[in-house]
Every structure is written in C-alpha cells, then in structure tokens.
Amino acid sequence: MRSPLRPREGISATRLRAPGGNQTHSRQHEPVPATVRDWLLSDFPDSREELDYIADPHGGGLVDENGRPVTLETPVTPGGFYFFHRIVPPEARVPFDVTVVHEDEHLLVVDKPHFLASTPNGRFVRECVVTRLRVERDEPDLVAIHRLDRVTAGLLILSRNPGTRGAYQRLFQDRKVDKTYEALAVLPGDFDPAAFPRECESRIEKDKGTRGVKEVDGPINARSRIEFSHVVGTYEGDPVGRFVLTPHTGRTHQLRVHMLGAGVPILGDPVYPHDLDQDPYDFSHPLRLCAVGLGFRDPLSGEERRFASGIKLTV
C-alpha cells in the first residue's frame, strides 16, 4: 500500500496496522482499542511523549490510509492502516560518497561505498543510500529494489518510477539477475588453488538475537560458486588472494559464510570467523567484498543489460 504521506527529508512515513478487521493479518484476532491513543500507548508504552508530535498536523501528521487526518481520540478502524512521521534524530555522517553508474527514466544504478547502509535500518535512517539520494537528487520516489549489507560495497539498483518498480523487483524475487562479487582473503599456508573453483551448498540459518548466521544440517537453501583468481599482495606478511564469487541464492551473509567454510574468510570481516562487535563508526577496516557486476534482461525493453562497478578492492 502506497503511503499518502510523502517522504520528509528523504525518510518515508511509518506505517502501522491496527488490530482486528475482516482481512487476514497477524493481528486480526486481537482486541481493538477504543481510540488511537489507547492503541499506540498499548503498542509503544515508552512513546507517550512522542504521541502529541505524531498526531500534530505540523509534526508527525498522522493520517489514515485514505490520507484523512487522525487525532489521538479518533476511534480505531479495525484492521486499518495509519501513517505518520516519527522524530528522527541527527546522525553522524558516514564519510563516503555514493557514485552514480547509470541512470534512465526507470532506474538509478549506483556504487554504494563500504559502511553506508542501503536502506533505513536500526540506527542508520538518514545515513543510508536511499535517504541520501532522495534528498541530494530531490527524488522522493527513489526505492532500492534489492539490498547490500552495510559493510559490503558495490552495485545497488534503485527504482525511480513507481509505475514500473514491480517489474524490476520481480527480477530479483525470481532470481533472474546475474550477480558477480569480488573478495579478497588471506591465503592460509596450506591453500591449494586446485581446490577452486568450488560449488558451495549448505543450509544457512540465523539465531534470534545474533548478528551472524551459521551453516546447519538440513535442506539446502544457499548456493554459491567461488573461483580463485590470483594473488594481489600481502597482509601482515601473508599472501592475499582475489576471488570471484557468484551467488545462486540470496541468503543473508551467504558469500561471507561460504568463504569462511572454504577456509578463506574475507579480509576485514567484522563477524566471521569471530564477531568483533566493531564500532559502526570505525571505518579503518573495510570488508573486502564488492558487488562488481549485475546483469539481466530488461522486463520492459527485452534488451540484455550489464552494469559494472567502478570500485577497486585493495589490501
């Protein structure tokens, strides 16, 4: 459902769905509070001071799904959608720029730097590619149609046109996009180039409350190809190799975990093999992983399209 509120300072409005109603959703069978105030206080008991701001037409601008202003005393529409802007505090700038690789009437293809989130997430709401570019380019309709980890660099595609967005999103959903990554890794003393290329297949799951994922027994849900290219230099006296990675699925941290399983964890990885609990504003040790190539058949024109990153990984 499209928000009736336009993004503010590049940040989309928050959307909430009330309990109850006739349509199937996760809160359909919960009791329906009498007023919007009662509902929001029950869901967000620590946000009492923010409620007046949320309902202020000049503040959060609370509206229903039809764009009609709503007060805190308005009766709750069972199962209804509500939209408002929350207070977003300032954030320290991530000191790296986004570079435009290609743009047309439908798409904006950029190189995302290391350490900059793709989309608003947790502590990074203003400091992400989407928010930055919406503000810098005055394009409030920009939406990322896929994501890269915050610590991964490389190609990211954004939709500029809501009318054609779904066609491009389906390419990623249906795995019809060819993706190529490059990674650098320290080569262990027993490294055998003859063991590559290798196809990695495993089941990857994430435990609740942890940053990392792990390989477990069970049906395979993650597939990647790892190719060794050549030695590019040294790190603390050890040789560093360049690898070309091709993900066949899109599980969280898939390439990072498969590189770890292959005995060559990616240089600069803050989570694998050990979670270093790295300060997110420590930019001294980037993950040497970059999305260097994207290709697909354009769903509108039928032409084959290929994009290449301009980012070069260094030891």
N, C-alpha and C positions, 0 to 999 in steps of 0.2 A: 504494500500500500504506500503510495506516494504521500509524503508529508505535505500538509497545507502550509506549513511554515518554511520559509526559505532559510538556507544556512546563514548563520550570523558569524562574522569573522572567520568564514570558511568552515564552521562547525555545524553539523546537522543537528536538528532538534531531536530531543529524546522522545521515543515512542513507548507508551505503556498500554497494556490491555487490561481492562477491568475484569474482575471475576464475573462468573455467571454467563447468561446468554444461551441462545439455542444452537450456536455453531460449536463444533468440536474444537477445543483448545485445552491447554494444560490446566487452566483454572476454571473450567466450565462449571464444575460442581462445588466450587467454594461459595460460602455465603457472600452476598452482595452488600457492602456497607451502604449506609443511608446517603452519605454525602461524599463529595470528592475529598474533602478534608479528612474524614474518617478513613477513607481508603488509603490515601497517601501516608497518613500517620501510622496506619497498621503495617504498611509495607516498608516504610522508611522512618522508624521511630526517632532516629538521630537527625532527621532533616527538618525538625519543627521550625527552626529559624529561617529555613530556605523556602518554606511554603508560601509566605506572603510574596516573596520575589517571584516564585513560579506563576502565581495567579495574577500578578500585576501586568496589565497590558503593555506597559513600558519596560517590564522586566522579562520574566520568562514567557509571557504571552500565551498562557495556557488556552488551548482550543481543543474542540472535539475533531473527529475525523472529517467533518464537513467544513472545518475552518471557523466554526462559531465559537466566540469567546466563552470561557467557562470560569465560574467563580468557585471558591472553595466550598460554598454552601449549595452548589448545584447538585441535584440528585444524580447518582451514578447511573449511567446507562449500562445495563448488564452486558458484558462481553464487548463493550465499546472501546474504541481506540482513542487515546488522548496524546497530544503533542505539546511540548514546551521546551524552552531553552533553559539549561542549568547554568549555574555560575561556574565558569572555568577559570581557574587561577592562572597567572602567568607561568611560563616555563622557560628554563634556561635554553638558549639556542644550541642546537647541535651544529657545530661549525663546519658543515659541509653542504655543498650546493647540489641541487637536482639539475641534471643536464638533459635537455630535450634531444631525442634521437630522431623522431619523426612526428609529424602532425598532419592530420587531414580533417575533414568535416566530422568524422566519426570517432577517431582515435587520437590519443596523445601517448606516444611511446617515449619513456624516459629512462635514464640511467639513475637508479637510486643509489646513493652512497652508503657505505657501511654506517651503522649506528643510527640511521634515521628510519623510524617505523614507516610501514606502507600506509596504514590507516590508523585512525584514533584507537588507542588501546591502552588501558590502565593509566599510567602516569603520563603517557605521551598522547595528548589530544591536539594541542596546537603544533607540536613538533613532529609532524608526520608529512609524508609526501602529499596526501590528498588535501589536508588543510592548508599547507603552504602554497600549493599551486592554485587552489581556489582563490586565495587572497591575492597572490602575486599576479595572476592572469585575469582576475575578475571573472572567473568561470565557476559559479556556484554549482553547476550541474556535473562537475567532474566526479567520477566514481572509479575506483580501482576495480578491475574485473578479475583480478587474482591478487595474490599476496606473496611477498618475500619476507622471511624472517628479518627482524630489525638489524641483526648483525650480519646479514648477507647483503652483498651489493649486486647491482646489475639491472637487467631489463625488467621494467614494470609497465604494463599497459593500462591506460585509463580510458574510460568511455567519456566522450564529450556530448553525446546525443542520447537522451533518454529513449527516443523512439527506436533506436537500433541497438541499444545496450544489450537486450536479451539475446540477440543473435550471436554476439561475441562472447557473452558469458557462457552460453551453451557449448562453445568450442572447448572451454576449459572443463566444464562439467562432464562432457562426453569424451574427454581425453583425446581431443583431435588437434592438440597443439604439440609440435615437436620442441622439446626443451633441451638445451645444452648448457652445462655448467663447467667451469674450470675450478680446480682446487690445488692448493699447494700443501704438501705434507712432508714432514721429516721422515727420511727413509731409515728403517731400523737396520742394524748390522747384518741381519740375515735376509734382507729384502731380495726377492727373486723376481726380476722383470718378466720372466717366463710365466709367472702365475697370472699375468694380465694379458688381455682383458679378461674380466670375470663378470659373470652374471650373479647378482646378489638377490636372493629371495628369502623373505622372512616375514614373521608376524610382528608388528610393532604396536605397542600399547603404551598409554600414559597413565601413571598412577595419579590419583587426585591429590592436589597439593604439592606436586613436584614440577620442576621446570623441564626436566628431561624425560625422554621416552626410553623404552628398553625393548629388546627382542625377546619374545617369549614363544613357548610352544603353542601350536595351533594353526589353523588355516592361514595360508599366506595372504598378506594384504599389502605388501610393499615389495616392489621390484626395481632394481637399478642395474645399470651397466657401468663398470669402472674400467677405464683404459689408462695405462701408464704412458706418458709421452716422453719426457726426458728430464734430466737433472738441470735445475735452473740456478743453483747456487748452494750456499751453506747457511745454516742457522746454528749458532753456538758451536761451530765446528763440525756439525753433522750435515750430510747432503740433504738437499730438499728437492723433491720431485714435483713435476707438474702432471696433473691428472685431468682427464676429460670424463665428465660424468653425464649419464643420460638417465633421468628418472622415467620409469614407465608407469609409475603411480605417483600419488601426491601426498603421502603421509607426512605429518609433522616431523621435522628433523630427519627425514628419511636418508638423505645423502650423507649427513653427518654420522648417523649411526652405522650405515653400511661401510663408510670409510673406516670407522673405528673397528668394525668387525673384520675388515680386510687387513688389519694391522697397521694402518696408516692414518691415524686420526688427523683431521685437518688442522693445520697450523693456526694457532690463535683461538681455538675453540674454547669458549668460557665454560662449557658444560660437559663436554666429552673429552677424555675419559672421566674427568673429575669436575664437579660443579664448583667453580671458583668463587661463586657469589660476587661476581665482578660489579663494581660501581658502574652504573649505566652511563655516567659522565666521564669514565676513564676511556679515552679514545686512543690509547697508546698501543693496544694490541688487537688490531682488527682480525676478524675471522677471514682466512684466505679462501673465501668461497665467493664466486661471482656467477650470476646468470648471464652467460655471454651470447646465447642465441635463442631466438624464438621464431617458429615458422608455422604457417597454417594456410589453408585455402580459405580465402575471404568469403564469408557467408553471403555477402551482398553482391560482389562482382564475380566471384568464382575464380579470381586470379590467385596464384601462389604468392605468398608474401613472406619475406625473410627480414629479420632485424638482427643487427649485431651490436653488442656493447662496445663502447669505447674505453671501458675501464681495464687497466692492466694490473694484474696482481703482482706484487713484489714481496720479496722475502723480508 
